[in-house]
Amino acid sequence: MNYKSRSDSYAAAGVDITAGYKAVELMKKHIAKTVTEGVCSDVGGFGGLFELDVTGMTRPVLVSGTDGVGTKLKIAFLMDKHDTVGIDCVAMCVNDIICCGAKPLFFLDYIACGKNIPERISDIVKGVCDGCVQAGAALIGGETAEMPGFYPVDEYDLAGYSTGIVDKSKIIDNSRMKAGDTVIALPSSGVHSNGFSLVRKVFDVENSDLKKPVAELGGRSIGETLLTPTKIYVKPVLALLEKVTVKGISHITGGGFYENIPRSIPDGLGAKIDKTAVRVLPIFDLIAKTGGISERDMFNTFNMGVGMSIVVSPENADKALRVLSENGEDAYIIGEIVSSDEKIML
């Protein structure tokens, strides 16, 4: 870019537009990694252009999702580590989209900050681009808004939006689900990006040494463990959909098991989950112990080690586990679908 754009008056008010140009230049190398065949525009335009390829589809349907990172960002501020929260932002959107059976096509981000520090903005966008690569989606646009007086100088917010596509006949809508179907768990990488208001209270993060090694976490620090990026399930789930009929998918986010698993189950059916089968991660044991939190509240707040649940016919369960394993997922069975007016039983 070679803009002759500068406003001393705007800079005096706290907004440095030249810093925005520098940030864009720094992030270009990261964005280039996300380019896919449908991308029709370069970064910096007024709109991101993407050409749809609907070859082989009878009735293509667009599926959209939007979300943010939430107060997990507070941990990033305290740790002064900003290159992974972008993965969380992408994950929260594309993991929702895949629940419908849709393939994410592109992503846009929004960063609002108190002060535009180009190197930090570039780190944030690097994470977004890493997430896009994992999801097979292109980063085709975004916005960085410098808002002095609204956000503290060293803080920012991060949100995103993604659009995917699926043939209407292949939308996963739970209409074929029935009693006896198998519920499969896809392991999470950690807390992901939900429940951090409670996490921050439990660990009193503003007054704690987040970088101190913790024995219960295998020697990792609390801060490092909490910043573990949300796992992106797009590619293994898409691979599964090509080989097995999937009857329902739940992305386990805020509200934990009790809120999210029922969202993929029709009336008259419920999910009977075997809690003893759930591979609870050490960070959740530490949260429960430190905060004195009941098991019920833990399962109603966090993913507890299960980032996504998938429902298939019992005769397809072994094949589903095999396909997921071949695509890097150590999936396992945690329950079954039963006839019930109660949506979930743990």
N, C-alpha and C positions, 0 to 999 in steps of 0.2 A: 504494500500500500504506500502511496505517496500523497496522502491528503495534506493540504495546506490548511489544516483545521486546528485552531487553538482559540480558547476563550479565557483570557486572564480573569475576567469577572466570574465566570463559572468556576474556575479553579479556586478563586478566593472564597467561593461558597462551599468548596469541599469536593467538587467533581472535576476530575482530571480526565478529559476525553482522550488525551494522547495516551494515557495508560491503557485505555480500552483498545486502542489500535495495537499497542505492543502485545497485549494479552492475546489478541487474535493471531498475530504473527507467531507467537510462541506455541499456540495450540494447533496450528495448521498441520504439523508433522504427525500429531496424534490423530487428528480427524482423517487424515489420508488413509490410515489403516482400516477405517470402517467403510470405505467406499465399496458399494456393491453395484451390480449391473444396472439397476434401475435409477441410480443417481443421475440427475440431469443438471445440477447446479453446483457452483462452488460456494464455499463459506463466504459470508459477507453480503449476500444479496438480501432483498426484502422478504423473500419467501424461499423455502426449500422445495425443490422440484424433484418428483420421483415418478418414473414411468412404470405403470402397472403391467406385469406380465401375467395374464390370466389363461395362458395356454393350458388346455386340459380341464379347465373349470367350466361347469355348466352355469352356475349362478354364484359368482364370487361375492363374498360378503366382507366388508371391512370391519375390523374389531379394534376398538381403541381403549387405551388405559392411561391414566395419569396418577402420579403419586409423588411423594417427596421422601426425604430421608428422616425427617422428624428430629427429635432431640438427641439422637445418636451423634448429631453434629457437635454437640457440646463436648463429647469425648474427643472428637477430632481437634477441637480448639485447644483443649487441655493438653493433648499429646502433641500438638503442633504437627499433625500428620494429615494431609489433605488429598492424597493420591489414590485413596480407595473408596471414599464415600460416594464417588460417582458410580462405582459398580453397584452399590446399594440402590442408587436412584434408578438405574436401568432395570435392575432385578425386580424392584417393586412394581414396575409397569409391565415388563415382558412376561413375568411369571403369572400375572393375572391374565394376560392375553392368551397364553398357551392353555389355560383352563378351558377355553372354548374350542380348542383344537386349532387355533389360528397361528400362522407363522408370522412373527414380527418382521416388518419391512424396514421401518425407519424410526428414528428417535429424535426428539428435540429437547434441549435442556433450558432451564431458567435459573440464573444465579443472581441473587440480590445481596449486595454487600455494603458495609459501611465505608470501606475504602478499597478501591481497585488496586490490588497489588498484583501486577501481571504474572509474576512467577507462581503465586499461589493460585490464581485463577487457572493458569495452565496446568497445575497439578490436579486441580479439581476436574478439569475437562479430560485430562489423561485417564482418570478413573472412569469417567463416562465412556470414553472411547474403548477402554479395556472391556467394559461391560457390553458395549455394542458388538465388539468382536466375538465375545462369548455367546451372544444371542444371535449372531448373524444378521444384525440390523445395521443400517447406515445412520450416522449422525449427520443430518442434512440441514440443521439450523439450530439456533439458540439465541439467548439474550443474556447479557450481563448488565445489570442495573446497579450503578453506584448511588447509594442513598444515604448520604451523611445526615446524622441527626435522627435517622430512623433505625438504623442498625449500628451497634458499637463498631468502632474502627476495625477490630480484629475478628469480627463475626460475620457470618453470611448465612443465607438460606439457599437450599438447592431443591429443585423440583424438576419433573420431566414429564414427557408425554410420548406415547408410542402408538403406532398403528400397525395392525397385522391384517392378514387375509386368510380366508378359509372358504372352501366351496360349501354352499348352504347345506348340501346333503351330508356333509361330514362334520357339521357343528356338533359338539358334545353337549347334549341337553338333558341328560339323565333319564330320558323317556324309556330306555331299555333296561334300566336298573331293576333288579328284583331280589327278593330274599334269597340268601345263599351265596350271593356274590362276595368276592374277596376284596378286602381293603389292604392295599400295599402302601408301605411308607418309603419315601425317599428322604434319606438323612439330610439334616440341615448342617451348615458349617458353623453354626453358633446361634447367638441371639437374633441374628439377621438384623432387621431394622424396625423392630416393634417392641413396645414395653419399656422404652428407655427412660421414661419419666419415673417409673418404679425402680429401675436399675440404678439410676442416679441417686435416688433417695436411699436405697439400701446401702450403697457403697459410699455415700456422702462424697461424691467424686470431687467436688470443689475443694475439699479439705483433706484429701487422701493422696498417697503416693501411688499413682496409677502405673508407674513404671517398675515398681518393686516386684521381683519374682514371687510367685505364689505356689506353694507345694501342691495344693489341690488342683492346680491347673497345669501340672506337669512342668513347673518352673517358668511358665509364661506369666507375664504380668496381667493384671486385670485390664489395664488399658489396651494392651495388645490384643487380648482375647476378645474384648468387646468390639474392637474395630475390625475384627475378621469380617470380610465382605459377605453379603448375602449371596448364597449360591444361586446361580442362574440355571434353570432346568430345561431351557428351550430345546437344545439339541438332542438330549437323550429322550425327551418326551416326543418330539417329532419323529425320532427313529422308532419309538414304540408304536406310534399311531400308524406307521406304515406296515407293521407286522401283526398287530393285535387290536381287536375291537375294544376300545376303552369306553366305559359307561359313565364315568364321572371323574373329575379332577378338582381337588381343593388346594389352593395356595394358603398355607397356614401362616397367617399374619396376626395383626392385632386382634385380641379376643381368643387366641389360641385354638385348641381343639373344639371347644364348646360353640364358638361362633362360626368357624370356618368350614369344618367338615359338613355340618348340616346344610350349608349353602349348595352343595352338589347332590343332595338327596331329595327325592320327590316325597310328597305327602303319603303317609301310610307305611313308610319305611324308615328305618333308623340304622345307625352304625354302632355295632357293639365292638368296642375297642378293648383289647387286652392290655391293660396298663403294664403288666409285667413283661410284655414283649417289647415295649417302647425302650429304645436305647437312649436313655437320658444322658445328655452331655454333662461333664463335670461343672461347667459354668452354671448350669441350672441348679445343681445340688448346692453350690456355693451361695447362689442368690437366695435359695429357700432357707438355708441354714443361717446366713448372716441377717436376713430380714425377718426371720421367724414367720415365713409365709406358708400358708396351708397348701397341701397338695392340690386341692380343688382350685385355689386361686392361681397356682402355678400353671395348671393345665388350661385355665381360662384367661391367661395373659400371654404366655409364651408358646413357642413351637415345641419346646422340650426335646429338641433333637430331631423332629420330623418337619421338614420344610414344605413337603407336599404329600398329599395322599391321592391314590389312584384306585378306582374301582374297576375290576374286570370279572368276567365269569370264572368260576372255580376251575373249569377245565382249561382256561387260558392262563392261570396264575403262574405255573412253572415257566411257560414260554415268555410271559411278561418279565419275570425275574431274570431270565436268561438274556433277553434283549437289553434290558436296562444294565445288566452287568457288563455286557459287551460294549456298552456306551458309557462306562465309567461310573455307574451308580450302584452302590452296595445296598440295593433295595431289599426289603423283607416284609413279611406279612404281619399286620398288627390287629386284624379283626375281620368281621364279616357284616354284611347287610342282613337285617332281620325285619320281619313284619312288626311294626311298632308305631304308636303315635308319638313316642319320644324320639327325637331326632338323633340323639347321641347318648350312649351309655358307656361310662368308664368305671 
